[in-house]
């Protein structure tokens, strides 16, 4: 059975194990920074558009499944998380903030990948790309994007999972 078949019989975004692995990874990593996390209600968008002003993006590959995971933050949430985590105050997106978002993205993806691979999915490691400046990201695919929203005391952040079907 291929990874795509294991991941929800046709639409991986409907596989609760995949979604829960990323939610649990996000919650665990963000809580480890000393920041409280609240999960919002997931929703689907037909066209991908990153929600935050800074985002880490990783290509996901498992068997025949191809997709991307994007972890995006609005300014206030990333500044709050970094202040709790690194004890550093930031009030603008700079290289240091971008590096930290890349590391958070890597940790979240790594935790989800480990959980899913223990279930036999075979996700490969990947290097995150960080996008800043509220740039529009156009994704060419015939699927949809599952948005998993989160909040902390000072803002919003999201997991955005896009899978090619």
HELIX and SHEET records of a PDB file:
HELIX    1   1 UNK A    3  UNK A    6  1                                   4    
HELIX    2   2 UNK A   12  UNK A   14  5                                   3    
HELIX    3   3 UNK A   16  UNK A   32  1                                  17    
HELIX    4   4 UNK A   75  UNK A   86  1                                  12    
HELIX    5   5 UNK A   95  UNK A  118  1                                  24    
SHEET    1   A 3 UNK A  38  UNK A  39  0                                        
SHEET    2   A 3 UNK A 145  UNK A 152 -1                                        
SHEET    3   A 3 UNK A  43  UNK A  45 -1                                        
SHEET    1   B 6 UNK A  38  UNK A  39  0                                        
SHEET    2   B 6 UNK A 145  UNK A 152 -1                                        
SHEET    3   B 6 UNK A 155  UNK A 164 -1                                        
SHEET    4   B 6 UNK A  65  UNK A  73 -1                                        
SHEET    5   B 6 UNK A  54  UNK A  62 -1                                        
SHEET    6   B 6 UNK A 129  UNK A 132 -1                                        
END                                                                             
